[in-house]
Amino acid sequence: QLCIFVSDQFDNDDRDDEGEGESVEEHKSVIMHLLSQVRLGMDLTKVVLPTFILERRSLLEMYADFFAHPDLFVSIAEQPEPRERMVQVVKWYLSAFHAGRKGSVAKKPYNPILGEVFYCHWDMPNETAEEPPPPPVAPTEPLSDGPLPWVSPNNVSFVAEQVSHHPPISAFYAECSGKKIQFNAHIWTKSKFLGMSIGVHNIGQGCVSCLEHDEHYILTFPNGYGRSILTVPWVELGGECSIVCSKSGYSANIVFHTKPFYGGKKHRITADIFTPNDKKSFCAIEGEWNGVMYFVWGWVPGKWATNTLTPGLCLPQPFTRMWRDVTLNLKLKDIDMATEAKHYLEEKQRGEARERKENERQWETRLFHEDGECWVYDEPLLKRIAQPRP
């Protein structure tokens, strides 16, 4: 097993996008040169993108944004009936995407290095303390036996690992042991050049497990698009997604609508939730995934506004910081030094891959294992409940 890297982290306030709208105009010649080398439909996996468009955080950290509202995630397990639990899964899912956009200008997160891991947790609103969390050193008597043993069982813990380089697969896992709920997912990203846009196809799935009720909700993810790459880039989501619980029979269809070329609104979403064996939905939803969504449950209308939700404070664990030099130099707008630091990490990864090939050694993951077409966390809450510690 070679060196395991852990994502670099800076405070959320460090990642404001003040002035970042100028970067595209300043470097338009670089982008034009890049566009001259690609063609429509070309896979961008092996294309080296300019450093100045990077978001100053790893893709693994971006996936943690799915739990930016930990109270919505935890409340799934608190619902008394299968119907209410399915509605809450959909509400959490639809509220998870706006938190990933840290600013109005589209930026690309770092491609995770093989073996890179990221840990963080969220305090529940009623447990947030004024003092920072204790350092990541396992205490003599751990509060739990989960991914982060030093956090409270009523908090949400998150861990992610880059488990494959070709294809680039990220696996991530979250849990709240006190509420007996967990989430396991893997995503394989595939980027294509679409002319004046870049499309990112997200291949994979996630699973919300309510262990108290033995329910598992399988869900898929929308695709992402970077639009207007020659002016002020912006991100939109597109595609059909589903959420299915095989035990209860409840399901949901969700459509992220891309903006038409002429007219139309950005970020539109429609969704329907169905009872078992029923083709007519009992809950219809429409609106914008980063704004206000309206729903009709039976004959009762309602709404929730994601743009007024305050994300929970993500508390990353300060381990070895592999992206520190890239992030710091991007913040200082020293593009040359950021590019050099990024190039060093990429060359290190290539060298380690050559060494493994020469020695006929396979890469060994640290926290996840492959199970069919999925990647599963080694010690999920489901397994620990079934086999409690002595």
C-alpha positions as CSV (number, residue, x, y, z in Angstrom):
1,Q,0.0,0.0,0.0
2,L,1.5,3.3,-1.1
3,C,1.1,6.7,0.6
4,I,-2.5,7.6,1.4
5,F,-3.3,11.3,0.9
6,V,-6.0,13.3,2.6
7,S,-7.6,16.4,1.0
8,D,-6.4,19.8,2.0
9,Q,-9.1,21.9,3.7
10,F,-9.5,25.6,4.3
11,D,-12.3,27.5,6.1
12,N,-15.5,27.9,4.0
13,D,-14.9,31.7,4.1
14,D,-11.7,31.1,2.2
15,R,-13.6,30.1,-0.9
16,D,-15.6,33.2,-1.7
17,D,-15.8,33.9,-5.4
18,E,-15.1,37.6,-5.1
19,G,-13.4,38.8,-8.3
20,E,-13.3,35.3,-9.8
21,G,-15.6,36.3,-12.7
22,E,-12.6,38.1,-14.2
23,S,-10.4,35.0,-14.5
24,V,-12.1,33.7,-17.7
25,E,-11.6,37.0,-19.5
26,E,-8.0,37.3,-18.3
27,H,-7.1,33.9,-19.6
28,K,-9.4,33.7,-22.7
29,S,-6.3,33.1,-25.0
30,V,-5.5,29.9,-23.0
31,I,-9.1,28.7,-23.3
32,M,-9.1,29.4,-27.0
33,H,-5.9,27.4,-27.4
34,L,-7.4,24.5,-25.4
35,L,-10.6,24.6,-27.5
36,S,-8.6,24.4,-30.7
37,Q,-7.2,21.0,-29.6
38,V,-10.6,19.3,-28.8
39,R,-13.5,18.2,-30.9
40,L,-17.2,17.7,-30.3
41,G,-18.0,14.6,-28.2
42,M,-14.3,14.2,-27.2
43,D,-13.7,12.6,-23.8
44,L,-11.9,15.2,-21.6
45,T,-10.7,12.7,-19.0
46,K,-7.1,12.9,-20.3
47,V,-7.2,16.6,-21.2
48,V,-5.2,18.8,-18.9
49,L,-7.4,21.8,-18.0
50,P,-5.8,25.2,-17.1
51,T,-5.2,25.6,-13.4
52,F,-7.0,29.0,-13.1
53,I,-10.5,27.3,-13.5
54,L,-10.0,25.1,-10.4
55,E,-12.4,25.6,-7.5
56,R,-9.8,25.3,-4.7
57,R,-11.1,22.0,-3.3
58,S,-11.2,18.3,-4.2
59,L,-14.1,16.6,-5.8
60,L,-14.2,14.4,-2.7
61,E,-15.0,17.4,-0.6
62,M,-17.7,18.5,-3.0
63,Y,-19.5,15.2,-2.5
64,A,-19.7,16.0,1.2
65,D,-22.1,18.8,0.2
66,F,-24.9,16.2,-0.1
67,F,-25.0,16.4,3.7
68,A,-24.8,20.1,4.0
69,H,-28.2,19.9,5.7
70,P,-27.6,17.1,8.1
71,D,-30.9,17.7,9.9
72,L,-32.9,16.9,6.7
73,F,-30.9,13.7,6.2
74,V,-31.3,12.5,9.8
75,S,-35.0,13.3,9.9
76,I,-35.6,10.6,7.2
77,A,-35.2,8.0,10.0
78,E,-37.6,10.0,12.3
79,Q,-40.6,9.7,10.0
80,P,-43.2,7.1,11.4
81,E,-44.6,5.8,8.1
82,P,-43.0,4.6,4.8
83,R,-44.8,7.3,2.8
84,E,-43.4,10.1,5.0
85,R,-40.0,8.6,4.8
86,M,-40.0,8.5,1.0
87,V,-41.2,12.2,0.9
88,Q,-38.4,13.1,3.3
89,V,-35.8,11.2,1.2
90,V,-36.9,13.3,-1.8
91,K,-36.8,16.5,0.2
92,W,-33.3,15.8,1.4
93,Y,-32.2,14.8,-2.1
94,L,-33.6,17.9,-3.7
95,S,-32.1,20.2,-1.1
96,A,-28.6,18.7,-1.4
97,F,-27.5,20.3,-4.7
98,H,-27.6,24.0,-4.1
99,A,-24.9,23.8,-1.3
100,G,-22.4,22.5,-3.9
101,R,-22.3,25.9,-5.6
102,K,-20.0,28.0,-3.6
103,G,-20.2,31.0,-6.0
104,S,-21.9,32.2,-9.1
105,V,-19.0,31.4,-11.4
106,A,-18.5,27.8,-12.4
107,K,-15.2,26.3,-11.2
108,K,-13.9,22.7,-11.5
109,P,-12.8,20.9,-8.3
110,Y,-9.5,19.1,-8.2
111,N,-9.5,15.6,-9.7
112,P,-8.8,13.4,-6.7
113,I,-5.5,11.4,-6.5
114,L,-5.9,7.7,-6.3
115,G,-6.0,6.8,-2.6
116,E,-6.9,10.3,-1.5
117,V,-9.4,10.3,1.4
118,F,-11.5,13.0,3.0
119,Y,-13.1,13.0,6.4
120,C,-15.6,15.4,8.0
121,H,-18.6,15.6,10.2
122,W,-21.5,17.9,11.0
123,D,-22.8,18.8,14.4
124,M,-26.6,18.8,14.7
125,P,-28.1,22.3,15.2
126,N,-28.8,21.7,18.8
127,E,-25.4,20.3,19.5
128,T,-23.2,23.0,17.9
129,A,-20.7,24.2,20.4
130,E,-18.8,27.5,20.5
131,E,-15.5,25.6,20.9
132,P,-14.0,23.7,17.9
133,P,-14.2,19.9,17.9
134,P,-11.4,17.9,19.6
135,P,-8.4,16.9,17.4
136,P,-8.7,13.7,15.4
137,V,-7.1,11.4,17.9
138,A,-9.2,8.5,19.0
139,P,-9.9,8.8,22.7
140,T,-9.5,6.0,25.1
141,E,-13.2,5.5,25.2
142,P,-14.6,6.4,21.8
143,L,-18.1,7.8,21.6
144,S,-18.9,5.5,18.7
145,D,-17.1,3.0,16.5
146,G,-17.9,4.7,13.1
147,P,-15.7,6.5,10.6
148,L,-14.9,9.2,13.1
149,P,-15.0,7.5,16.5
150,W,-14.4,10.8,18.4
151,V,-17.7,12.4,17.3
152,S,-21.1,12.1,18.9
153,P,-23.4,9.3,17.7
154,N,-26.0,12.0,17.0
155,N,-23.7,13.8,14.5
156,V,-23.3,13.0,10.9
157,S,-20.0,11.5,9.9
158,F,-18.7,11.5,6.3
159,V,-15.8,9.7,4.6
160,A,-14.8,9.6,0.9
161,E,-12.0,7.8,-1.0
162,Q,-10.8,7.9,-4.6
163,V,-10.9,4.1,-5.3
164,S,-10.0,4.1,-8.9
165,H,-8.1,6.3,-11.4
166,H,-9.1,4.7,-14.7
167,P,-12.1,5.0,-14.6
168,P,-12.1,7.9,-12.0
169,I,-14.4,6.5,-9.3
170,S,-15.1,8.2,-6.0
171,A,-16.8,6.3,-3.2
172,F,-18.3,8.0,-0.2
173,Y,-20.2,7.1,3.0
174,A,-22.1,8.9,5.7
175,E,-24.0,7.9,8.8
176,C,-25.7,9.0,11.9
177,S,-25.4,6.1,14.3
178,G,-27.7,7.5,16.9
179,K,-30.6,7.6,14.4
180,K,-29.5,4.3,12.7
181,I,-29.3,5.8,9.2
182,Q,-26.5,5.5,6.6
183,F,-25.7,6.4,3.0
184,N,-23.3,4.7,0.6
185,A,-22.5,5.8,-2.9
186,H,-20.1,5.7,-5.7
187,I,-19.8,8.0,-8.7
188,W,-17.8,7.6,-11.9
189,T,-17.5,10.9,-13.8
190,K,-17.1,11.1,-17.6
191,S,-16.5,14.5,-19.2
192,K,-17.3,15.4,-22.8
193,F,-16.7,18.5,-24.9
194,L,-20.0,19.8,-26.2
195,G,-18.9,23.0,-28.1
196,M,-19.5,25.9,-25.9
197,S,-20.2,23.6,-22.9
198,I,-18.6,20.8,-21.0
199,G,-20.8,17.9,-20.0
200,V,-20.1,15.7,-17.0
201,H,-21.9,12.3,-17.0
202,N,-22.3,10.9,-13.4
203,I,-22.4,7.1,-13.6
204,G,-23.2,5.4,-10.3
205,Q,-25.8,5.3,-7.5
206,G,-26.3,5.9,-3.9
207,C,-28.3,4.1,-1.2
208,V,-30.0,5.6,1.9
209,S,-30.5,2.9,4.5
210,C,-33.0,3.3,7.4
211,L,-31.8,0.4,9.5
212,E,-34.6,0.6,12.0
213,H,-37.1,-0.1,9.3
214,D,-34.8,-2.3,7.0
215,E,-35.5,0.1,4.1
216,H,-33.0,0.9,1.4
217,Y,-33.6,3.8,-1.0
218,I,-31.6,3.4,-4.2
219,L,-31.0,6.7,-6.0
220,T,-29.2,8.1,-9.1
221,F,-27.5,11.4,-9.8
222,P,-28.1,14.1,-12.4
223,N,-25.5,15.1,-15.0
224,G,-23.7,18.4,-14.8
225,Y,-23.0,21.0,-17.5
226,G,-20.5,23.9,-17.5
227,R,-22.1,26.5,-19.8
228,S,-20.8,29.6,-21.5
229,I,-17.2,28.6,-21.1
230,L,-15.9,31.6,-23.1
231,T,-17.8,34.3,-21.1
232,V,-18.9,33.8,-17.5
233,P,-19.2,30.0,-16.9
234,W,-22.2,28.7,-15.0
235,V,-23.3,25.2,-13.9
236,E,-26.6,23.5,-14.6
237,L,-27.9,20.0,-13.9
238,G,-29.8,17.8,-16.3
239,G,-31.3,14.4,-16.8
240,E,-33.7,12.0,-15.2
241,C,-33.1,10.5,-11.8
242,S,-35.0,8.0,-9.7
243,I,-35.4,7.0,-6.0
244,V,-36.7,3.5,-5.3
245,C,-37.4,1.6,-2.1
246,S,-38.0,-2.1,-2.9
247,K,-39.3,-3.0,0.5
248,S,-42.1,-0.3,0.8
249,G,-42.7,-0.1,-3.0
250,Y,-42.6,3.7,-3.0
251,S,-40.7,5.5,-5.8
252,A,-39.9,8.9,-7.2
253,N,-39.0,10.2,-10.6
254,I,-37.1,13.4,-10.8
255,V,-36.2,15.5,-13.9
256,F,-33.6,18.2,-13.9
257,H,-34.5,20.3,-16.9
258,T,-31.7,22.0,-18.9
259,K,-32.4,25.5,-20.1
260,P,-33.7,25.7,-23.7
261,F,-31.6,27.6,-26.3
262,Y,-34.3,30.3,-26.6
263,G,-36.3,31.4,-23.5
264,G,-37.1,29.2,-20.6
265,K,-35.8,29.3,-17.0
266,K,-32.6,28.0,-15.6
267,H,-32.4,25.2,-13.0
268,R,-35.9,23.9,-13.4
269,I,-36.9,20.7,-11.7
270,T,-40.0,18.5,-11.7
271,A,-40.7,15.4,-9.6
272,D,-43.4,12.9,-8.8
273,I,-43.6,10.5,-5.9
274,F,-45.7,7.3,-6.3
275,T,-47.3,4.8,-4.0
276,P,-46.7,1.1,-4.6
277,N,-48.2,-0.2,-7.9
278,D,-49.8,3.2,-8.7
279,K,-49.1,5.1,-11.9
280,K,-50.6,8.4,-10.5
281,S,-48.3,10.3,-8.2
282,F,-49.5,11.4,-4.7
283,C,-47.0,14.2,-4.5
284,A,-46.0,16.5,-7.4
285,I,-43.1,18.9,-7.2
286,E,-41.8,21.7,-9.5
287,G,-39.6,24.8,-9.2
288,E,-35.8,25.4,-9.2
289,W,-33.4,23.1,-7.4
290,N,-31.4,26.1,-6.2
291,G,-34.4,28.3,-5.3
292,V,-38.0,27.6,-4.4
293,M,-39.8,24.3,-5.0
294,Y,-43.5,23.9,-4.8
295,F,-45.3,20.7,-4.1
296,V,-48.8,19.3,-3.9
297,W,-49.3,16.4,-1.5
298,G,-52.8,15.1,-2.2
299,W,-54.7,18.4,-2.2
300,V,-52.4,20.3,0.2
301,P,-50.0,22.7,-1.5
302,G,-46.7,23.7,0.1
303,K,-43.2,24.8,-0.7
304,W,-39.6,24.8,0.5
305,A,-36.9,27.2,-0.5
306,T,-33.3,25.8,-0.7
307,N,-31.9,29.2,-1.3
308,T,-32.9,30.2,2.3
309,L,-31.6,27.1,3.9
310,T,-28.4,27.6,5.9
311,P,-25.9,24.8,5.3
312,G,-24.6,23.1,8.4
313,L,-20.9,23.7,9.4
314,C,-18.8,21.1,7.8
315,L,-15.9,20.2,10.2
316,P,-13.1,18.6,8.2
317,Q,-10.4,16.6,9.9
318,P,-6.9,18.3,9.6
319,F,-4.8,15.4,8.5
320,T,-2.0,15.5,5.9
321,R,-2.8,18.3,3.4
322,M,-1.9,17.2,-0.2
323,W,-3.6,20.1,-2.0
324,R,-2.3,22.9,0.3
325,D,0.2,24.4,-2.2
326,V,-2.3,24.3,-5.1
327,T,-5.0,25.9,-3.0
328,L,-2.8,28.5,-1.4
329,N,-1.3,29.7,-4.7
330,L,-4.8,29.8,-6.3
331,K,-5.9,32.0,-3.5
332,L,-2.9,34.2,-4.0
333,K,-3.6,34.2,-7.8
334,D,-0.2,32.8,-8.5
335,I,-1.3,30.6,-11.3
336,D,2.3,29.5,-12.3
337,M,3.1,28.2,-8.8
338,A,-0.4,26.6,-8.5
339,T,0.2,24.8,-11.8
340,E,3.6,23.7,-10.7
341,A,2.2,22.2,-7.5
342,K,-0.6,20.5,-9.3
343,H,1.9,19.1,-11.9
344,Y,4.0,17.7,-9.1
345,L,1.1,15.7,-7.6
346,E,0.1,14.4,-11.1
347,E,3.6,13.3,-11.8
348,K,3.9,11.6,-8.4
349,Q,0.7,9.7,-9.2
350,R,2.0,8.6,-12.6
351,G,5.3,7.5,-11.1
352,E,3.5,5.4,-8.5
353,A,1.3,3.8,-11.2
354,R,4.4,2.9,-13.2
355,E,6.0,1.3,-10.1
356,R,2.9,-0.8,-9.4
357,K,2.8,-2.0,-13.0
358,E,6.5,-2.9,-13.0
359,N,6.1,-4.8,-9.8
360,E,2.8,-6.4,-10.9
361,R,1.0,-5.1,-7.8
362,Q,-2.6,-4.1,-7.7
363,W,-3.8,-1.0,-5.9
364,E,-5.3,-1.7,-2.5
365,T,-8.1,0.5,-1.3
366,R,-8.2,1.6,2.2
367,L,-11.9,2.1,3.3
368,F,-14.1,0.7,0.5
369,H,-14.2,-2.6,-1.5
370,E,-15.8,-3.5,-4.8
371,D,-19.0,-5.4,-4.6
372,G,-20.3,-6.2,-8.1
373,E,-20.7,-2.9,-9.9
374,C,-20.8,-0.9,-6.6
375,W,-18.2,0.3,-4.1
376,V,-19.2,-0.4,-0.4
377,Y,-17.7,1.0,2.8
378,D,-15.9,-1.7,4.7
379,E,-17.4,-1.1,8.1
380,P,-20.9,0.4,7.6
381,L,-23.3,0.9,10.4
382,L,-25.5,-2.0,9.1
383,K,-22.6,-4.4,9.6
384,R,-21.6,-3.0,13.0
385,I,-25.2,-3.3,14.3
386,A,-25.4,-6.9,13.1
387,Q,-22.0,-7.7,14.7
388,P,-21.7,-5.5,17.8
389,R,-18.3,-5.0,19.5
390,P,-17.6,-7.5,22.3
